[in-house]
Amino acid sequence: MGILKKRVNEFPTPYTCMNAIRKGGMETKLSMVLMGFGNIVHGQMIKGLIYLAVEAAYIVFMVMAGANCIAMLPSLG
């Protein structure tokens, strides 16, 4: 019955999240904590600050209005 076959990864890659955590540099690990830290470490100040601002805006939105929107999801449809 060859219906259920094991999936084989046709394009294996060493770039996985676990490898990034284990083997990544300090900027990779910093970017996992807060977006933009890795850019700031590399001297890309504007780009890093933009990423930090976007993340801060997302957190503020989720605290102010997002939690209410998520709470209203069951009543859709």
Backbone as numpy.savetxt, mean C-alpha at the origin, in Angstrom:
# Nx Ny Nz CAx CAy CAz Cx Cy Cz
-10.08 -36.63 -15.10 -10.91 -35.45 -15.10 -10.04 -34.21 -15.10
-9.40 -33.73 -15.91 -8.45 -32.62 -15.86 -9.08 -31.27 -15.62
-10.23 -31.20 -14.95 -10.89 -29.92 -14.72 -10.14 -29.09 -13.68
-9.78 -29.71 -12.58 -9.07 -28.99 -11.52 -7.57 -29.20 -11.69
-6.93 -28.22 -12.25 -5.49 -28.30 -12.43 -4.81 -27.32 -11.49
-3.63 -27.69 -11.08 -2.86 -26.79 -10.23 -2.34 -25.64 -11.09
-2.53 -24.42 -10.60 -2.05 -23.25 -11.34 -0.54 -23.17 -11.23
0.09 -22.95 -12.35 1.53 -22.78 -12.39 1.81 -21.33 -12.75
2.68 -20.70 -11.99 3.03 -19.32 -12.26 3.92 -19.28 -13.50
3.39 -18.73 -14.58 4.13 -18.69 -15.83 5.29 -17.71 -15.79
5.15 -16.67 -14.99 6.17 -15.63 -14.93 6.62 -15.44 -13.48
7.46 -16.32 -12.97 7.90 -16.17 -11.58 8.73 -14.90 -11.42
8.59 -14.27 -10.27 9.30 -13.03 -10.01 9.86 -13.03 -8.59
11.04 -12.48 -8.41 11.59 -12.39 -7.05 11.03 -11.20 -6.28
10.20 -10.35 -6.92 9.69 -9.14 -6.31 8.38 -9.40 -5.60
8.47 -9.92 -4.40 7.29 -10.18 -3.59 7.33 -9.28 -2.36
6.21 -9.17 -1.68 6.16 -8.34 -0.48 7.06 -8.89 0.62
7.09 -10.20 0.75 7.94 -10.80 1.79 9.41 -10.55 1.51
9.82 -10.64 0.24 11.21 -10.34 -0.10 11.53 -8.87 0.14
10.57 -7.99 -0.10 10.79 -6.57 0.15 10.98 -6.32 1.64
10.23 -7.01 2.48 10.36 -6.83 3.92 11.70 -7.40 4.40
12.05 -8.57 3.92 13.28 -9.22 4.39 14.55 -8.59 3.82
14.56 -8.35 2.52 15.79 -7.96 1.84 15.82 -6.49 1.44
14.73 -5.77 1.64 14.67 -4.39 1.22 15.54 -3.48 2.06
15.90 -2.36 1.50 16.70 -1.38 2.20 15.88 -0.62 3.22
16.55 0.30 3.90 15.87 1.08 4.94 14.75 1.92 4.34
14.96 2.49 3.13 13.91 3.31 2.53 12.68 2.49 2.19
12.85 1.24 1.83 11.71 0.37 1.54 10.91 0.12 2.82
11.61 -0.16 3.89 10.93 -0.42 5.16 10.28 0.83 5.71
10.90 1.98 5.52 10.29 3.23 5.97 9.01 3.53 5.19
9.02 3.23 3.89 7.84 3.49 3.07 6.69 2.56 3.43
6.98 1.43 4.05 5.91 0.55 4.49 5.21 1.12 5.71
5.90 1.96 6.48 5.31 2.57 7.66 4.46 3.77 7.25
5.05 4.70 6.51 4.35 5.88 6.02 4.80 6.15 4.59
3.81 6.37 3.73 4.14 6.67 2.34 4.98 7.94 2.27
6.01 7.92 1.45 6.80 9.11 1.21 8.11 9.13 1.96
8.26 8.34 3.02 9.52 8.33 3.76 10.69 7.88 2.88
10.47 6.89 2.06 11.54 6.41 1.18 11.96 7.48 0.19
11.00 8.23 -0.33 11.32 9.32 -1.25 12.12 10.41 -0.56
11.75 10.73 0.66 12.46 11.76 1.40 13.89 11.32 1.68
14.08 10.05 2.02 15.43 9.53 2.27 16.28 9.63 1.01
15.68 9.42 -0.15 16.41 9.50 -1.43 16.57 10.93 -1.93
16.09 11.90 -1.18 16.25 13.30 -1.56 15.14 13.85 -2.43
14.09 13.09 -2.64 12.95 13.55 -3.43 11.92 14.16 -2.47
12.25 15.34 -1.98 11.46 15.95 -0.92 10.03 16.28 -1.35
9.86 16.89 -2.52 8.52 17.29 -2.97 7.63 16.06 -3.14
8.14 15.06 -3.82 7.37 13.84 -4.06 7.02 13.16 -2.74
7.98 13.09 -1.82 7.74 12.47 -0.53 6.70 13.22 0.28
6.78 14.55 0.26 5.80 15.35 1.00 4.41 15.25 0.39
4.34 15.11 -0.93 3.04 14.93 -1.58 2.42 13.60 -1.14
3.23 12.53 -1.11 2.72 11.24 -0.66 2.26 11.32 0.80
3.03 11.99 1.64 2.64 12.14 3.04 1.34 12.92 3.17
1.19 13.98 2.38 -0.03 14.79 2.42 -1.24 13.98 1.97
-1.07 13.17 0.93 -2.19 12.35 0.45 -2.59 11.34 1.51
-1.61 10.73 2.16 -1.93 9.76 3.20 -2.61 10.45 4.40
-2.12 11.61 4.78 -2.73 12.35 5.89 -4.16 12.75 5.54
-4.39 13.20 4.30 -5.74 13.58 3.87 -6.67 12.37 3.90
-6.18 11.21 3.49 -6.99 10.00 3.52 -7.37 9.63 4.96
-6.41 9.72 5.87 -6.69 9.38 7.26 -7.71 10.35 7.86
-7.55 11.65 7.57 -8.51 12.65 8.07 -9.89 12.38 7.50
-9.98 12.08 6.19 -11.28 11.78 5.59 -11.92 10.57 6.25
-11.14 9.51 6.46 -11.71 8.30 7.05 -12.19 8.55 8.48
-11.50 9.39 9.22 -11.93 9.67 10.59 -13.18 10.54 10.59
-13.22 11.55 9.71 -14.33 12.50 9.72 -15.59 11.96 9.04
-15.47 11.39 7.85 -16.66 11.01 7.09 -16.64 9.56 6.63
-15.48 9.00 6.47 -15.38 7.65 5.90 -16.00 6.58 6.76
-15.83 6.69 8.07 -16.41 5.68 8.96 -17.93 5.66 8.84
-18.54 6.83 8.71 -19.99 6.91 8.53 -20.41 6.28 7.20
-19.65 6.55 6.15 -19.96 5.97 4.84 -19.85 4.45 4.86
-18.86 3.93 5.53 -18.70 2.48 5.62 -19.84 1.88 6.46
-20.26 2.58 7.50 -21.35 2.09 8.34 -22.66 2.03 7.57
-22.84 2.88 6.57 -24.08 2.90 5.79 -24.07 1.89 4.63
-22.99 1.18 4.41 -22.92 0.23 3.31 -24.01 -0.84 3.31
-24.36 -1.44 4.45 -25.40 -2.48 4.42 -26.74 -2.00 3.87
-27.05 -0.72 3.93 -28.36 -0.25 3.48 -28.40 0.04 1.97
-27.28 -0.13 1.27 -27.28 0.11 -0.18 -28.01 -1.02 -0.90
-28.83 -0.67 -1.84 -29.50 -1.66 -2.68 -30.57 -2.34 -1.93
